[in-house]
Amino acid sequence: ILSMAGVLLNYAADRERDVFRASKGKCLVWGSKPRYITAKYTIVDRETGKASVKTSLLLASGFWGMARHFQYFFELTAAYSWCVLANPAQNGMLVMFYAVFLTLLLVDRAKRDTEKCRLKYGKYYEEYCDLVPYKIVPGIF
């Protein structure tokens, strides 16, 4: 049950963001108008060298208002529940490899994503981080 909840909540979080993006913020998130940051950034065309300003909406409501990568928590919930089903007490800790590896991978990915977004969005991302201070686990990390 726990693993299915992790998978379903991961899907729900991804779907929430997809609907928000597709509607350009004109939707409800958990029954309310969403909070978000309108972030501007500049891209340069490699062929022409021409710069253009683009806009992204950074969702700070629903799952995405709890932590910037809350979907990772759901992925980890599923992974740990699957590994625990293999009974590490009887079968050794090697059965936990997948969950531990995924934890290290996703924590590092969240760190790299933060760095990438700080460079891309600048002050807008700082504002977003003020609204959503946690990376993966609300209240902890």
N, C-alpha and C positions, 0 to 999 in steps of 0.2 A: 504494500500500500504506500509506504514512504517513497519507494523508488518511482512509482507511478505518479505520485504527487509532485515529485521533483521534475519529472519529464513534462507533465501537464502545465505546471507553473512556469517552467522555462519557455514552453510554447506560448503561454498567455502573455508573458513579458515581451517576447519578441513580436508577437502579434500586435500588442498594444502600441509599440513603437512604429511598426509598419503602418497601422491605420492612421496614427498621428502624422507620419510623414506623407502618406498618400493624400490625406485631407488638408495638408499644409496647416495643421493646427486647428482646423475648424471641425472639431469633434469633441466628444465628452470622454474624459478619462475618469473612471470610477464614479460616473454620474455628475461630474463637474467640468467646467471649462478648464482646460489644462494650463498649468504654469509652464512657461518656457522662455528661453533666451533666444532672441533673433541675433545670430552671430554672422558677421560679415568677414570674409577672407578674400585674399587675392590669389589668383592663379596666373601663371604665365604660359602661353602657348609655346611649346618647344620649337615649332617650325617657324612661326612668325615673330616670336619674342614679344607679342602683344599681351599686355596685362589686362585682366578683367576681374571685376569684383563679383563674387558669388555670395549667396546667403544660405545658411543652414539654420534649422530650428533645433535647439537643444532642449529636449523634454525634461521637465523637472516635476512631474506629477506621476501618480500611480506607482508602479514598480520602480520607475526611473527617478522618482522623487525620494525613494528610500535609500538607494545607493546607485552609483553610476554604472555598476555592473552587477546588479542584483541577480540577473539571470545566471551568472556564474555560481552563485550560492545554490540555486536550484540544480544546476548541473552537478555540483559537488555532492549535494544531498543524494541524488540518484547514484552517483559513483560509489560513495561510501556505503550506501545501503546494499548495493550489489556485492561489494567486496565483503561486507560483514556476513552476507548470506553464505559465503564460502567458508565461514567458521575459522577465522585466523587463530583462535585459541587451540584448535585441534590440528589445523593444517599448516600452521606457521604464518609468519607475517608477510611472506612473499605474496600471499593472496591480496594484500593491501596495496601492492605496487601501483596498480592503475589509479586508485584514488589519490595516493600520495603524489604520484607523477602529475596527475591532472591538477592537483592543488598548486604545485610549484609552477606548472605551466600557466595557469590562469592568473595567479598572483603576479607573475612576471609580465604577462600580457596586459594586465590592468595598469601596471607601472609604465610600460612602453606606450600604451594608449594615452595615458595622462600626459606624458612628455610630448607625444605627437600632437595632441589636441592643444596643448599650451602653445606650441609653435604655430599651429595652424590658426587658432582662434584668438590667441593673445588675451586681452582684457575680457573678452566675452567668456572665455573658458574660466577665468578666475571668478567671474560673477556666477557662473554655473556651479563651480566648486563651492562657493559660499552658500548657494541654495541646496546643494547636494554634497555634503562634506565627506560622506563615506564612499569607499571604492566598491566593496563587495558585501560586507555584512553590516547592516545598519547598527549604529551604536558601538561598534567594535573596530572595524577596519574599512 
